[in-house]
Amino acid sequence: MSKRDYYEVLGVERGADAQTIKSAYRKLAMQYHPDRNPGDGEAEARFKEVGEAYAVLSDADKRAAYDRMGHAAFQNGGGGQGPFGAGFGGGAADFADIFEQVFGDAFGGRRARRTGPARGADLRYDLEITLEDAFNGKDTTIRVPTTVTCSSCNGNGAEPGTDVTTCETCAGQGRIRRQQGFFTMEQTCPTCGGRGQYVETPCRECDGVGRVRQTRELKVEIPPGVEDGMRIRLAGEGEAGVRGGPRGDLYIFISIRPHEIFERDGPNLYCRATVPMVTAALGGGIEVPTIEGGRAEMRIPDGSQTGKRMRLRGKGMTRLKAGGARGDMFVELFVETPRNLTERQRELLAEFCEISGDGCNPESDGFFKKVRRFWDDVTGDDEGPRASA
């Protein structure tokens, strides 16, 4: 079953401001909270649905991505911000965290849990390639500004020789709970900030975070047949997690530079070939370029007109993951009228015009017959329009 629109889930208009969205979420979250609907699976599903909608629409970057691409923005790690996508779909708070942010931890989750080391953010890298690269495939190296695990403390954030201490306030759970009447109150541990541990002596290299900034060089394999807008996922090549958390992923978005000869539509290529008027009239052979850098012979039938499209099978783009299969190339003819004629050439063309019969130029003959009929209808006679003195 497809997901409902997030604005529909919260019952707000697409142009709603942040306060309207927050108010709508508060109302629905209170209505469907599992503690108020014990054993009601439908209510629990709605609670999760409104939490998911609010998690996206309350974040400006995620909301902008959702407005552009809908649910597809967050599939397989989609969405993001900035040229390298800091916070690109990774490490989002779960629904209980969202609920606590809105209600100030006054009405919390139903089970204690430890937040644990946070996963690193996913990154985005925009890579422009040529059409030839997309046809052949390409191995390239990119440089990505990111964070890596601190080598001094091995990511735990503690100065070498010191230990990471389990929080005594929450016994390492990261959250504390208390009962108040009907409700179970749960909130993030104020001592350890929800990590369940704390560092008494922070690492001097990373200030206790467990990671440092660094530019990494990564090898990327671009497969033959890749199309504009496609993305390549490199698992575990995003930012390092906080204090030993897992790495995020790197998403490489492909854009293909416009080509001076070819235009692409999926696996097919399109180009225009200029043909001399004599060749178009009498027929003949011409050579056209191919994307792999070669030439292809093409036979022009006699009487060809501008706009005629001819197909060269198997001369298009490589099809992605199709074992080397290729699309087709379509060549559109453009018949060129001769210019800078000599006197003799003019005489020959004038002679050709005199001896041409009605069937020599059927398109123009048919056009002017329609024009004459139009003039007759306008003037009411057979003489056509007259110039005024």
CORVEN-V147363 format. One record per helix or strand. SS is the DSSP state (alpha for helix, beta for strand). FROM is the first residue (numbers start at 1). TO is the last residue. If there is no record, write none. Layout:
ss=SS from=FROM to=TO
ss=SS from=FROM to=TO
This chain:
ss=alpha from=6 to=10
ss=alpha from=18 to=32
ss=alpha from=41 to=57
ss=alpha from=60 to=77
ss=alpha from=95 to=103
ss=beta from=123 to=129
ss=alpha from=131 to=136
ss=beta from=138 to=149
ss=beta from=158 to=158
ss=beta from=164 to=166
ss=beta from=175 to=180
ss=beta from=183 to=188
ss=beta from=197 to=199
ss=beta from=202 to=202
ss=beta from=211 to=222
ss=beta from=231 to=234
ss=alpha from=242 to=244
ss=beta from=250 to=256
ss=beta from=263 to=265
ss=beta from=268 to=276
ss=alpha from=277 to=282
ss=beta from=284 to=289
ss=beta from=295 to=300
ss=beta from=309 to=312
ss=beta from=318 to=318
ss=beta from=326 to=326
ss=beta from=329 to=336
ss=alpha from=343 to=355
ss=alpha from=362 to=379
